[in-house]
Amino acid sequence: MEKYSLDDAQRHNGPISMELLSDEAGENRQFRVMVIDDNDIELKLYANGLAKHFTMSFARTTEKAWELLNRAPLPDAIILDILMPDEDGLQFCERLRENQYTSNIPIIFMSSLTGSNIKAQAFQLGGADFVVKPPIIEELVARINRHAAQYRKTKRLEALIFIDPLTHLPNSAKFDEVLKQEWSRCARYWHHLSLLLVRLEDMQWFKKEYGKDEYYAMTASIADALSGIGARPGDLFASLDDDCFGLLLSDCSTSGAKIKANQIINTFNQPNFVVNQEFGDHKIECTIAVAVAAPAGGGNAVQLYQAADNLLFKAKKEHHKGIVELGHIMGVDDLDAN
């Protein structure tokens, strides 16, 4: 979620939009907090009471909140009203918990409902806290600080474990974890799941010819250029072993996977792309294996990865570069096809 400032037109020609709000001192805020509430009076209460302590953003609907959450950086805590007009807070909490990027953000539920059942539901769905309206601002600030601090600490630890230090992309351990999570989620909702394995060709020659430092710099540059290919919520682009990247596309079938694969090929073919500098007779290219599954039809995440990896192995054996496809959808056409 980005920080937003009000331009002159907003300051002088109309009311402040509560969807987006920040102040000039926002850079000094310790934590970012998103408030999701459809009541203007309560939004103003949060704006006046919390903006002194945090960098704030606001959304009147869960769809607007979802749009904001797809912008970086993400908030350190979310204040979520349970009674919302388009999608209640409990349902939206489920959606947040199923997304790899928002699954661990602490959610503080706000509600005038005080029954034990509603509180139990809130915590069962992954809520970090429950505050009865109207909140005592000083107490709410303390709760936010506690939950956000723990979230930041957890994120720092995860970065040490799950981020590749060279490319700053998620590493293979994180990729395996998300692959299993997305397989289960797609099976539950009857969605397709696509996997692209992107192998860089001739990189070992490049390392031998130009040295490790240039090799590392080239790998990092390629990773940076390709990282924007998987830009939808739920997509994951990760750095795997042996000059290979993985792109996981949730809720994506064959046609969408082919589009992404061709985007990668087109990137490599751009004249100004880093691999198209002068390197003698050699040119760094890529081979992309595309495998698509319908998890609800059976199988498991390991089989999907193995299918794509087998395609890469076969392509290397046959000296084939470019895009290679499985040719069927696992779980639909023929689960046992190779």
BELSUL-V666249 format. One line per field, one symbol per residue. phi: phi as a letter, one per 20 degrees, with the letter a starting at -180 (. if undefined). A space follows every 50 residues. Layout:
phi = ???
This chain:
phi = .eeccefffffddrfffefcbbcfegfeffcdcdddbeefffffffffed ffdcedccbecffffffffedeeffeacecffedfebfgfffggfffeef edfdffddfcaefcfffffffgffeofebbcefffegfffgfffgfffff ffffffffffeddffeemegefffffffgfffgfffffdldecdcdddde emfffffffdnfffffffgfffgffefefedegnfcdcedellcdccddf lcdgffffffffffgfffefgefgfeffcmeecfcbdcedcccdgfepnb fffffffffffffffffeldcodccfnbefnceafefd
